[in-house]
């Protein structure tokens, strides 16, 4: 049996002092914790150091994908567990991760199921559970893509293995903060698609918006999540509207000489 591989927990953060302690305590068993700060004005860096993390800084923000790549470059472990400050590793998930490190397979990428909090309720439906994400992988074999937002791991045909246990995600604790973040995501998404030559019609804005509400509320059984399910379906639809309206607006702004 091969020796257990070293694990580096890696996260990127900015002004996350209020969330950081519980996050880092949930992974204090790892061989190494690496935090890349993008210019916090609160106590995030000092708190992270106090909790045992190695702290680095990069203020040259080029998007979430590249920031994660830079953070990963500071890690020295054999395997990477990529998390965010608003996530916590449950005891059951820890056991699953440690089992993987005892019998590692570089050709596998391990997928974690997230349990997402929305306005006081950990959602069970609405497409928010198990919300699986690829987060545990061989450090020298896999990296994130360059997407500005909603970045993902380049798995390169690896076998994807689902782990037992939940990654608890405190997605929406403050409704207005969540909405501001959604708006920033929508702008980044639209900007990236526009630069890639993507365009959308006015009809696409409406069809995608209505489609998102129907998918969340009906197809993904959001109605079983009660009041939060209905609000989430509406928020998802609003986010989709913002994305496609912004993409349409980018195109429209090139035609300022044309009548409205």
N, C-alpha and C positions, 0 to 999 in steps of 0.2 A: 504494500500500500504506500502511495506517495505521501510525502509530508504535506501537512495542511498549508495551503498557499496564503501569503500575506494579503490582507485586504486594506485598501485605501478607500475611505469614504470621502467623496468629493462633492462640494457644493459651491455655487456662486451666490453672492448675496450683496444687498445694499440696504442699509437702514432696517435691519431685521432683528434688532436687539430684543424686542418684545417677544419674539418667537424662538430665538436661537437656543436658549437654555434647554428646553424640553426636547428640542430636536437633537442636539448634540449628546444629551444624556442617553437618548434612545440608541445611540450608536457608539457609546463610550467603550464598548468591548472590542471595537475594530483595532487593527494594528496601527492605523494612522488616520487622522482626519485632516483634510486639506480644505481651506476656505479661501476662495478668491473674491476679494472685495472690489466693487467697482466705484468706490468713492463715497463711503458712508459718512454722514454727518452726525450719527449717533454713536453709541458705544459698541457697535457690532464687532469691529476688529479686536478691541481690548477684551471684550467678553469672550470671544472665541478663543483667544490665547489663554485666558484664565481657565477655560474649560478643556484645555489640552490640544486645541487645534493648531496646525501650522497655517499662518495667515500670510497671504500674498495680496498684492493690489494691482489692478489694471483698470485705469480710468478711460482708456481708449476703447470705448464701447462700439463693437462692430456687430452686435446682435447676439442672441442667446446661444446660437450654435457655436460661433467662434469663441465666445467667452467660456463655454464648457470645455472646448478643446484646450484653451490656454490653461484652465484650471487642472485638467487631466495631466498636462505636461509637468506639473509640479508634484504629482503623485509618484511614490516609489514602490507601491505594492504590486503584487502579481495580478490582482483583480481590482476592478473599480466598482464601487457602489455609488451611483450618482443620485443624490437626493436634493431636495430644496428645504429651505428653512421652515416652511410651513408643513413639513412632513415628519412623521414619526414612525420608526420601525417597531412593530409589535413584537412581543416575545416569541410568538409562533413563527413569524417571519424570520426573526434572528436565527432560530433553530434550523430553518430551511436553508438559510444562507451559509451557516457554518457547515452544514452537511455537504453542500456543494463544494466548499473550499477543501474539504477532506478528500473528495473524489472529483477533482476538476477535469473538465473537458474543454479545451480551447476552442473547439468547433461548436460550442453551445453558447447561446446568449440566454440569460435567465430573465423571465418576465414576472413582474410583481403586480399584484392586484391592489389597486388603490380604493380605499373607502373614503368618499368625499363628503365633507361637511358643508351643508348649505343652510344658512339661517337657523342654526340650532339642531339640525337633523342630519344624521349620516344617511345619505340616500341609498336606497336598495334597488332603485329602478332608474328610469329617465335617461339611460345610457351612461349613468355616472357610477355604476358598479357592475362588474369588478374593475372597469376602467384600467385595463392592463397596459403596463409600460415596460419597455426594455431598459433595465437599469443596472444589471449585474453582468460583467463581461471581462474578458481577458484584456489587460491594460495595453499590451503592445500589439493588439490585433484589431481592435474596433475603436472608431471615433465618431463624433457627432458630425452632422452635415453643417453647411454654412447658413442655414435659414435664419432670418432675422428673428422670427418668432415661431412657436410651435415646431421647434427643432426636433430631430429624431436621430437615433443611432443608426449608422450605416452597418447593417448586420451582415452584408456580403454573403447571403445565402446560408447563414448559420442556422442550425437547428434551434428553434425557440422552445424553451422549456418553462412551463408555468410553475411557480413556487407556491407552497402553501403559506397562509398567513397574510395579513393585510398591512399595507403601507397606509397609515392614517394620514389623510390630507385635509388640512384645515382651509379648504378652498375659499369659503365665503363666511367670514366672521363679521365683517363690516360691509353692509350692502353698498354704500357709496364708494368705498375704497375698491370694492370688487368691480363696480361699474366703471370707475376710472381706469382700472387695469384692462378691462375688456375693451374700452375705447382705444387705449394705446395699442393693444394687440391688433385691433381692427385696422388701425392706421398703418402699422408695420406690415400687416398681411397685404393690404391693398398696394402699398408702395412697392413691395417686392414683386407682386404679380404684374404691376404696371411696368416695372423695369424689365421684366421678362417678356414683355410684349403682349401680355394678356389684356383683354378688353371684355366688357360685358354690356348688354343692352339694358334699357330701362325695364323691360319685361323681366329680365333675369333677376333684378333686385326683388321684385314682388314674388316671383315663383320660388326663389330660394328661401325667402323669408317665411312664406306660408308653409313650404315643405319642411323647414326646420321645426316649426311649431308642431306640425302633424307628426313628424318622426318622434319628437321627444315626448309628446303628450299621449299619443296613441300607440305607435309602433313599439316604442320603448317603455310602454306602460307607466308613463309619468303620473297618470291618474292614481296609481297605487301609492305614490309618495305624498298624497294629501295636498294640503295647501302649498307646501314647498314645491311639489311637483308641478303645479299649475304656474307658480311664479317662475320656476326654472325654465319651463317651456317658453314662457313669454320673454325671459331674459335671453335665452338661446336665439330666439327669433330676432330679438332686437340686435344682438351681436352680429347675426348673419346680415341683417339689413345694413348695419353700419359698415361691414366689410365690403359688400357689393356696391353700396351707395358711394363709398369712398373711391372704389375702383372706377366707377362710372364718372365720378367727379374729376378724377385725375385726367381722364380722357377728355371730358367736356371743357376743362380749363385750357386745352390746347386749341380750342375753337372759339376764342373770345371775340373774334371778329364776326362770328355768325350770330344772327338774331336768336334770342332765347325762345 
